[in-house]
Every structure is written in C-alpha cells, then in structure tokens.
C-alpha cells in the first residue's frame, strides 16, 4: 500500500518544476533597438549631389626655385657614392625587403663633377626607386656637402637579365651536378619539353 503514496509525490515534484520554468521565461528581458544593429553605412566616396553642385576650382601651383649657388659644392668621388649606396641597400634589406629586391640591381655612377647617373633595369623598378630616392639623395648631399648634384636616369637594358628557364635547361643544370641523371634520361626517355 505504500506504492500509491509515492506516485502522488512525483506528481507534486513535476507540478513544482513547471512554475520554475515559467519563472525563468518571465525573467528573460527582450531588448529592442531603435536603429539597425548592422554597421553604419560606408560611403563610396562619390556623391551625386556633390557632383551636380561641383564648383570649378582653380588650382594654383607654386614653383619653388632653390638657388644652389650659395650652397656648398664639395667634391665627391665615385667611391663615396658606392659606399653610401651599399649602406642604403643594407638598411633597405632590413626595413623594406620588397623595395630592396626592386632596387638592388640599380647602378649609380658619377658621370661628371656634379652629376650622378642612375642605371635602372625596368620602369616598375624605377617606381620603387622613386620612393626612396629623395631620402637617399638628400642624405648623400648633406653627407658630402654638395647640394648642386643633378641626377640623370638611364634605362640599362643590357644588364637586365631575362632568361627563360625551361624544364630541359633545368634538367641540364642538374646533369652538370649529377652525371648519372643523363644515363637515367637515356634509359627512361623523359619528356622535358
């Protein structure tokens, strides 16, 4: 007869759990926003209204003339130029490896007393050189105390190495290091086209 007594206890426990679940639902607050949760609008930089209301602005350019006749004009040698260029390349290798790889093939030569000739391999490399040329030449002018230096850019096509490396050429270079590969090629007849 004790068994019927236990079943009503379980029903009471279940009845007690239902109000606890309702209490949790009631405690949850729903927050409402007055504006969207997405990011604020990013403008494309072009506005139709500004284009329609555009005023013609007159751009003025000022030509700055620096008189170099009163600035120092000390003598410098090609060795001075090469030393400073090597120092600049070492600094670039650490600071900006991409620009270093672009300008490491440049050659700087002293053409006349106050003239430096810069031999560059390609126009894309010259663009990277232009990023650092101002810094380099200003430093060089201050170091040697010669502010009348003129720079001439010359495209150096001869020193630009453009070599097409085919699979056959690569294999021939490997044959030079290991002659047994030639015997393997004769035996297997590799297709290196």
N, C-alpha and C positions, 0 to 999 in steps of 0.2 A: 503494500500500500504506500510505500514511500516513493515509488516511482512517479505517481501523478503529482506529487508535491514538487518534484524537480522541474518538470516541464513548465509550470507557471513561472518559476524563477527565470528561466531562459527567455520567456516572452517578455518579462519585465525588463530584462537587460537589453533586449532588442528595442523595446519601446524607449528606453533611456538613450540609446545611441542615436536614434533618429533626430531628436531635438538638438543634440550636439552638432550634427552635420548641418542642420538648418542654421544654427548659430554661426558657424563658420562662413556660410554663404552670406549671411546678413552682414558680417563684419567686413567683407571684401568691398572696398570702395572703388568705384569706377570714376576715373578722372576724365574729364572732357577738355578738349583743347579748342581754342578759338581760331587757331591758324593751323595750316598743314604741318605735319611732322617732317616732311622732306626738307632737303637743303634749300637755302634761299636761291632764287634764280640767278644764274650766272649769265651776265650779258656777253654777247659775242663780240662786242667792241664796235659794232656797226649799228647805227640808229637811223631809221628812215627820216625821222623828224630833223635830226641834226644835218642829214644830207640835204634835205629840202631847204633848210634855213641856213645853209652854209654861206658864209661871207667870204669873199675873195680877200685873202690876207696877203699882203706884200711882204715877202721875206727879204730881209736886208742881210747882206753878208759883209763882214769886215775883213779887209785884207790887212794882216799884220806883217809889217816889214821889220825884220830884225837886222840891224846894221852890225855886221860881223867885223867891220874894220877896226873897232876898238876892243874887240875880244882877243884873248891870247891865241897865238898861232904857232905853238911849239912844234918842233919836228918830231915825227914818229917813224918807226921802222915797221917793216912787214912782220918782223918777229914779235913786236909789241901787239900787233893786230892778231896774229895767230894765237898768242898766249891768252889774250882776253877772250877770243872766240872759244878756245878749249875750255876755259873756266866757265863760260856761259853754257856750253853744252853739258858740262858735268852738273851744273845747277839745274838745268832743264831736265836731265835724266831723272833726277830725284823728284823735282817739283811737278813736271807735266810730261809724262812719258810719250803721250800722243804727239805733242808738238816736237819733242826731241826726235822721234822717228821720222818726222816730216822734214826737219831741217838739218839732220846730221850729215847729209851729202852736199850741203852748200859749201862753196869755196869762197873765201874772202881774200882779195888780193889788193895790194897797194898799187894803184895804177899811176898816179902822179903824186906830187908833194901833198896836195890836199884832196885827193880823190881815192875812193875805195870802190873797187869793182866787186859786185856780188854775183857769182855764177850760180844759177838755180836750175834744177832739172825739169820742173813742171810748174804750171800755173797754180795747181792746188797746193803744192808745197810752198809757193811764194805767198799764198794767202795765209798759211800758218806762220810763215816767217814775219809777215807784216804785223802779227800780233805781238811779237817780241822785239822787233827791230827798233822801235822807238826807245824802249828801255835799254837795249844793248848799246845803240849809238850814243845816247845821252850819257851813259856811264863811261863809254870809251872816250868821248870828247872831254869829259871832266877829268878823267884819269890822266890823259896825256896833255891836257890843257891846250887843245887845238879845236876851236869852235868854227873853223872855216871848212870843215870836211864836207865834201859832197859825195853822195852815194849814187852809183850807176848800176842798174840791174841788167844783166845779160843772161839770156837763156842758154844753157850749156847742154846742147843736145848730144854731144859726143860722149859725155860721161854718164849719161842716163842709160843704165843697163836694162834693156828689155830683152829678156831671153825666154823663149817659150820652152818649157821643160816638158817633154813628152814622156810617156812610160818607157819607151825604148831608151831615151837618154838617161833616165834614172837607173834603168837596169844596167846600162853600160858602165855607169859610175860604180855600181855595186860589183860589177865584174872586175873592175880595177882593184877593188879591195879584196875580193874573194874569187880567184880564177876558176874555182870549181863550179861556180854558177854557170859558166859558159858550157861546160860539159852537161849540166843539168838542162840547159836550154836546148842543146843539140838533141838530147835524149827525149825531152818532153815536148819540144817544139811549141813554146809559149806564144800566145798571140798578144804581142805588145804593140799593137797599132794605135 
